Amino acid sequence: MQHRKGSYIAIFLFGISVAFTTISSTNGRKINNSKAYLPATENTILNSPSSEDTLPLLSIMTKLERDVNKISAGIWRHDFQMIKEGAKNIAHHPKIPPRQVKLIKAILGPDRFKNFVKTDQRVHQKAVEIAKMAEKKKLDVTTELFLEMERGCISCHVDHRNKVVSSDNW
Ligand code: HEC
């Protein structure tokens, strides 16, 4: 467990340095919609070593909401293609700009920030599983995973969102 935590931190720091080098000229505000969704890797909201694409947190959230609605509509219609698209978009969403990552970390403090990252990873993982199960056209498992994913979204909002948005620095 300790070792895994160490790896996460190493990956995280590497991600930040890559992102900084790539976007420092634009002060972390680069928006590149043409590459918003990358092929599958271990992407999360926050960082991955392979990702250069960032978007302000609020824009990421608006996209997530749209894709959750897409999955939901797919479930009602038994439209597995629709479910898969929504889930893949969630799994490959852009990252928070390093500037905002630093700010969130400062606002939440190290322990809560760790939980923030973990919750993000949980949502990401569920989205990957939803896409897999939609591929197999398993509506029951897909729906169960969808509800678990939504619980992840909501738990981050309950635990962290107020603290972030009510900060004067946000
Ligand atoms: C790791 C934490 C975290 C996770 C996971 C998360 N959110 Fe959020 N969400 C936030 C924060 C923080 C804000 C406030 C952003 C702001 O106002 O700048 C937010 C705001 C939002 C908003 C409000 C946008 C607006 O217009 O005010 C929506 C919608 C949203 N999230 C949807 C989702 C959905 C859907 C998921 C899951 C697929 C999700 N979020 C997962 C942290 C999270």
Boltz pocket constraint, residues with backbone or C-beta under 6 A from the ligand:
constraints:
  - pocket:
      binder: B
      contacts: [[A, 45], [A, 57], [A, 58], [A, 61], [A, 62], [A, 64], [A, 65], [A, 68], [A, 90], [A, 115], [A, 116], [A, 117], [A, 119], [A, 120], [A, 123], [A, 149], [A, 150], [A, 152], [A, 153], [A, 154], [A, 156], [A, 157], [A, 160], [A, 161], [A, 164], [A, 165]]
      max_distance: 6.0
